[in-house]
Amino acid sequence: MKVIQFVPSLESGGVEQGVLEISKALVDAGYESHVVSAGGRLVDQLINEGSYHHHWKLHKKNIFTLRQVKPLARWIEEMKADILHVRSRMPAWIVWKALNKIPKEQRPKLVSTIHGLYSVNFYSAVMSKPQNIITVSNSAYSYLVDNYQNTESKNIKLIYRGVDETEYFTGYKPPSDWLDKWYSEYPETQNHKLLTIAGRISPLKDFERIINLTKDIHDQSNHKVKVLIAGEAKDKHQKYLNHLKKLIHLLNLESDIYFLNFRKDIKNIYAISNIVFNTSNKPESFGRSILEPLSIGIPSIGYNRGGVKEILEELYPYGSVEPNNSKSLLDKSISILNGNNLEIKKNTKFLKSNMCQSTLNFYKEIITC
C-alpha cells in the first residue's frame, strides 16, 4: 500500500503531528509513506522515520497556486499511489482538481480528514467532496453532516486523535537535567504555581482571558502564580502579540507572564504546571493541548464545546466551563490551586495506537471496496 498525505507545511501543530504519526505507522507496518508539503522543521523527523517528503507549495490562496494542477496531476499518475489523504483546504482543492484530470480508472482513492470546524462556505466544502472522510471527533462529525448536504451517505469514519501512551501517562515527571536547565533559565518559577496555555499566538486562542485571569488570581487569592505561554507568533500575528504585551504592561504583570515561543519540550512544561488552559474563542474539532496534560495527570480547564468538551467529559469533567464565563474560570482555577478537584481519569480512549490502527484499517477498507 502506498499512501500520500497532503498538508500545507510541516512546521508545528496538531495536524502536522498527526501526519507524522500516521506516516510512521505506515512505515512500521511495511507500507510506503509519502508526504507533500511546503517544508518545515518537522521534515527531517519525517524522513528519518522512513517516509518520503515531496516539496510542493499547494497552500497559498492565490491564482498562481492553480497553475500546479496539471503538473500535480501528472505527478500523481506517475506515483501510482493507492490513497491520497488531504488534511487542509487549499491543498485539497489542488488535489481535487488534479484528480479530475486523471482517468477515473487510474485515480487513487481520496480521503479527507475534518481537522477543523471551518467557516461554512464554498471554499471549505472541498473537505466534504471525497467519498471517504475521517472526522476527528463527534463535534467534527456533526459539523460535517449538519452543514454539507449528502454527506451522510458517504463513508464517514470517526477516528479520535490520540497521544502516545508510552510518552503521555499518569505520573510522568521531567528528567532532572531538564529541570535543572529550566530552573536555571526561569528561577522565579520555582516557588510559584504555574498556569500554562499552549498554541500559536493568535486572537483565536484568546490569551487575554488567561492574562486577565492572572490578575484576578492575584487580587482574589493568596496564590503566587506565573503564566507560561508556549507558542510562536507568525508574521501576521506579531501585531496581536504586541497587543498582549501592552495589556500585560497595563495590568502590571510583566514579571509574571513568560512568552516561551515554540517549544519541543512542551510535555515537560505541562508536567511542571499546576493548571493547563484551552480558552479558544471558537469551538475546536479536537483539542490536543487539553488532552496531553490530562494524560499525564495535570488538571486542565477548557470551554465545554467542540472536541475539548468531549475530552473533558471523558477524563476530567470538573475542568469544563461555560465559554467566556470568567467567574467560573476563576473559581475553578482557585479550587484546583487550593488542592481540590484533582481527580483525573486515566486516558484509555484518546490514544495514538488506536488512531493509527483505525486509520490504517480505514485505508485498507477503502482499497478493497
C-alpha positions as a printed Julia matrix, in Angstrom:
369×3 Matrix{Float64}:
   0.0    0.0     0.0
   1.28   3.45   -0.96
  -0.22   6.49    0.76
   0.41  10.18    0.04
  -0.66  12.73    2.66
  -1.06  16.41    1.78
  -0.55  19.16    4.36
   0.35  22.87    3.91
   3.63  22.69    5.82
   5.47  20.65    8.45
   6.32  23.34   10.98
   4.26  22.57   14.1
   0.73  21.88   15.27
  -1.68  19.05   15.93
  -2.45  18.32   12.27
   1.24  18.09   11.44
   1.84  15.83   14.45
  -0.89  13.52   13.21
   0.69  13.39    9.75
   3.98  12.25   11.28
   2.26   9.65   13.44
   0.34   8.1    10.56
   3.47   8.21    8.38
   5.46   6.28   10.96
   2.63   3.78   11.45
   2.58   3.13    7.7
   6.34   2.58    7.62
   6.27   0.34   10.7
   3.56  -1.77    9.04
   5.71  -2.21    5.92
   3.81   0.24    3.7
   5.12   3.14    1.62
   4.53   6.58    3.11
   4.81   9.92    1.26
   4.01  13.45    2.43
   3.55  16.55    0.28
   4.12  19.92    1.94
   5.92  23.24    1.59
   8.52  22.02    4.11
   9.3   22.95    7.71
  11.13  21.95   10.84
   9.48  18.5    11.03
  10.65  17.29    7.61
  13.88  15.8     8.98
  11.97  13.75   11.53
   9.57  12.55    8.84
  12.42  11.36    6.62
  14.4    9.85    9.5
  11.34   7.76   10.37
  11.24   6.27    6.89
   8.81   8.39    4.87
   9.41  10.36    1.69
   8.88  14.12    1.52
   7.9   15.98   -1.65
   8.16  19.76   -1.73
   5.08  21.35   -3.3
   3.68  24.75   -2.34
  -0.02  23.98   -2.53
  -1.12  26.08    0.43
  -1.1   29.65   -0.86
  -4.55  31.08   -1.55
  -3.93  32.77   -4.88
  -4.46  32.21   -8.59
  -0.85  31.12   -9.13
  -1.33  28.01   -6.99
  -3.86  26.78   -9.55
  -1.03  26.58  -12.09
   0.16  23.49  -10.23
  -2.97  21.47  -11.01
  -1.69  20.0   -14.29
   1.85  19.16  -13.1
   0.42  17.68   -9.91
  -1.95  15.51  -11.94
   0.99  14.17  -13.96
   2.96  13.54  -10.77
   0.06  11.71   -9.11
  -0.27   9.44  -12.15
   3.46   8.69  -12.04
   3.37   7.91   -8.3
   0.69   5.21   -8.71
  -0.44   5.62   -5.11
  -3.33   3.72   -3.57
  -4.51   6.52   -1.26
  -4.34  10.33   -1.37
  -5.12  11.82    2.03
  -5.86  15.57    2.15
  -5.8   17.35    5.51
  -6.21  21.05    4.64
  -8.46  23.05    2.37
  -6.18  24.73   -0.17
  -4.07  21.6    -0.88
  -7.35  19.67   -1.05
  -8.64  21.94   -3.81
  -5.5   21.46   -5.9
  -5.56  17.68   -5.38
  -9.28  17.54   -6.2
  -8.8   19.45   -9.44
  -5.74  17.36  -10.32
  -7.65  14.1    -9.79
 -10.37  15.25  -12.18
  -7.74  15.43  -14.94
  -6.87  11.77  -14.43
  -9.0    8.98  -15.98
 -11.31   7.5   -13.34
  -9.83   4.03  -13.59
  -6.36   5.41  -12.82
  -7.28   7.63   -9.88
  -6.12   6.74   -6.36
  -8.76   6.68   -3.64
  -9.21  10.09   -2.0
  -9.6   10.6     1.75
 -10.1   13.86    3.66
  -9.84  14.49    7.39
 -12.03  17.13    9.03
  -9.47  18.65   11.39
 -11.27  21.95   11.94
 -14.76  23.38   12.35
 -14.16  25.65    9.38
 -16.34  28.52    8.2
 -19.18  27.02    6.18
 -18.69  28.2     2.6
 -17.7   27.1    -0.89
 -14.01  27.09   -0.02
 -14.44  24.77    2.97
 -16.81  22.46    1.09
 -13.86  20.76   -0.62
 -13.25  18.73    2.55
 -16.7   17.16    2.1
 -16.17  16.19   -1.55
 -14.33  12.84   -1.15
 -16.4    9.71   -0.75
 -14.2    8.69    2.21
 -13.96  11.11    5.13
 -12.39  10.92    8.6
 -13.72  13.1    11.42
 -11.53  13.61   14.49
 -14.4   13.89   16.98
 -18.18  13.71   17.27
 -18.17  17.51   17.05
 -16.38  17.31   13.69
 -18.85  14.66   12.51
 -21.84  16.82   13.46
 -20.27  19.85   11.79
 -19.86  17.86    8.58
 -23.32  16.3     8.29
 -25.16  19.38    9.59
 -23.56  21.78    7.11
 -22.96  19.81    3.92
 -25.77  18.05    2.09
 -25.5   14.4     1.09
 -22.51  13.69    3.32
 -24.45  11.22    5.46
 -24.47   8.82    2.5
 -20.67   8.92    2.33
 -18.16   6.64    4.02
 -17.5    8.66    7.18
 -15.26   7.27    9.91
 -14.89   8.78   13.38
 -11.26   8.38   14.47
 -10.25  10.35   17.55
  -6.79  11.87   17.64
  -4.6   10.48   20.4
  -1.41  10.66   22.4
   1.33   8.07   22.67
   0.56   6.17   25.87
   4.25   5.32   26.31
   5.05   9.05   26.37
   1.96  10.54   28.0
   1.0    8.62   31.11
  -0.25   9.48   34.59
   2.58  10.46   36.9
   5.11  11.43   34.23
   7.95  13.57   35.64
  10.52  15.57   33.66
  14.16  14.38   33.75
  16.31  16.01   36.4
  18.67  17.54   33.85
  15.73  19.21   32.13
  14.51  20.56   35.46
  17.97  21.9    36.3
  18.15  23.69   32.96
  14.61  25.03   33.27
  15.11  26.49   36.74
  18.45  27.99   35.8
  16.71  29.78   32.94
  13.49  30.62   34.81
  14.45  30.63   38.5
  11.41  32.71   39.5
   9.06  29.89   38.54
  10.39  27.52   41.21
   8.34  28.86   44.12
   5.19  29.73   42.2
   2.13  27.92   40.93
   2.36  27.63   37.15
  -0.51  28.27   34.74
   0.15  27.18   31.16
  -1.54  27.76   27.82
  -0.09  26.35   24.61
  -0.83  27.19   21.0
   0.06  29.57   18.22
  -0.13  33.22   19.24
  -3.42  34.13   17.58
  -6.59  36.0    18.55
  -8.45  32.7    18.18
  -6.71  31.37   21.29
  -7.96  34.28   23.46
  -4.81  34.71   25.52
  -6.36  37.87   27.01
  -8.63  35.6    29.02
  -5.68  33.98   30.81
  -3.89  37.31   31.28
  -6.97  38.77   32.98
  -7.39  35.56   34.98
  -3.85  36.03   36.3
  -4.76  39.48   37.55
  -7.91  38.14   39.22
  -5.97  35.34   40.96
  -3.51  37.93   42.28
  -6.33  40.12   43.55
  -8.64  37.46   44.94
  -6.39  34.74   46.37
  -3.11  34.23   48.2
  -1.58  32.15   45.41
   1.6   33.31   43.74
   1.34  32.36   40.07
   3.41  32.58   36.93
   1.93  32.11   33.46
   3.68  30.19   30.7
   2.53  30.93   27.14
   4.06  28.33   24.82
   3.61  29.2    21.16
   5.0   31.28   18.36
   3.59  34.36   16.66
   3.68  34.05   12.88
   4.32  37.22   10.89
   0.69  38.25   10.6
   0.16  37.84   14.35
   3.04  39.99   15.57
   0.56  42.84   15.98
  -1.58  40.66   18.25
   1.49  39.69   20.29
   2.28  43.39   20.78
  -1.32  43.93   21.89
  -0.93  41.2    24.53
   2.29  42.74   25.81
   0.58  46.12   26.16
  -2.22  44.51   28.17
   0.32  42.78   30.41
   2.06  46.11   30.98
  -1.26  47.82   31.75
  -2.06  45.18   34.38
   1.49  45.32   35.8
   2.1   41.62   35.1
   5.4   41.83   33.18
   7.26  39.76   35.79
   4.55  37.09   35.93
   3.96  36.11   32.3
   6.5   34.34   30.09
   6.31  34.03   26.31
   8.19  30.8    25.6
   7.81  30.73   21.81
   7.69  27.31   20.06
   8.79  24.51   22.41
   9.73  20.94   21.61
   9.66  20.15   25.34
   6.0   21.05   25.87
   5.33  17.76   27.7
   7.84  18.71   30.39
   6.32  22.17   30.67
   2.88  20.6    31.15
   4.34  18.3    33.8
   5.56  21.18   35.99
   2.29  23.09   35.58
  -0.5   23.25   38.13
  -3.2   24.0    35.54
  -3.26  23.98   31.74
  -5.86  26.0    29.84
  -7.58  25.98   26.47
  -9.79  29.06   26.05
 -10.13  29.25   22.28
 -12.66  31.79   21.01
 -14.17  29.24   18.64
 -15.02  25.56   19.18
 -12.17  23.25   18.22
 -12.62  19.95   16.42
 -10.4   18.15   18.93
  -8.07  19.74   21.49
  -4.65  18.11   21.75
  -3.45  20.9    24.05
  -6.01  19.79   26.66
  -5.56  16.05   26.12
  -1.78  15.95   26.54
  -1.66  17.48   30.05
  -4.68  15.48   31.22
  -2.97  12.29   30.03
  -0.05  12.92   32.39
  -2.36  13.87   35.25
  -2.31  17.68   35.12
  -5.66  19.42   35.75
  -6.83  21.24   32.64
  -9.62  23.71   32.06
 -11.4   24.41   28.78
 -14.72  25.5    27.35
 -17.48  22.89   27.2
 -17.88  22.87   23.43
 -16.36  21.11   20.46
 -13.75  18.4    20.84
 -12.45  19.94   24.08
 -15.81  19.19   25.7
 -15.61  15.55   24.57
 -12.15  15.12   26.1
 -13.11  16.81   29.37
 -16.33  14.79   29.69
 -14.3   11.59   29.4
 -11.27  12.46   31.54
 -11.93  15.49   33.75
 -15.5   16.86   33.87
 -14.57  19.4    36.55
 -12.36  21.22   34.04
 -15.31  22.1    31.82
 -16.52  25.71   31.97
 -19.08  27.73   30.02
 -17.48  29.8    27.24
 -16.44  33.28   28.39
 -17.57  32.65   31.98
 -14.74  34.44   33.77
 -16.18  33.8    37.24
 -16.36  30.04   36.73
 -12.87  30.06   35.23
 -11.55  31.91   38.28
 -13.44  29.83   40.86
 -12.32  26.52   39.37
  -8.73  27.71   38.97
  -8.53  28.76   42.62
 -10.15  25.5    43.74
  -7.51  23.49   41.88
  -4.71  25.7    43.22
  -6.11  25.04   46.71
  -5.63  21.31   46.09
  -9.24  20.4    45.42
 -10.86  18.54   42.48
  -7.66  16.92   41.24
  -9.11  13.54   40.23
  -8.39  12.78   36.56
  -9.42   9.57   34.82
  -6.68   7.56   33.12
  -6.71   8.09   29.35
  -7.52   4.82   27.61
  -9.64   6.29   24.81
  -7.69   9.03   23.03
  -4.57   7.06   22.14
  -2.19   7.26   19.21
  -2.19   3.48   18.86
  -5.97   3.47   18.41
  -5.8    6.34   15.92
  -3.05   4.78   13.81
  -4.56   1.31   13.69
  -8.03   2.64   12.86
  -6.63   4.85   10.1
  -4.62   2.03    8.5
  -7.68  -0.23    8.69
  -9.73   2.51    7.0
  -7.17   2.77    4.2
  -7.32  -0.99    3.64
 -11.11  -0.98    3.67
 -11.18   1.79    1.04
  -8.76   0.0    -1.26
 -10.69  -3.26   -1.2
 -14.08  -1.6    -1.86
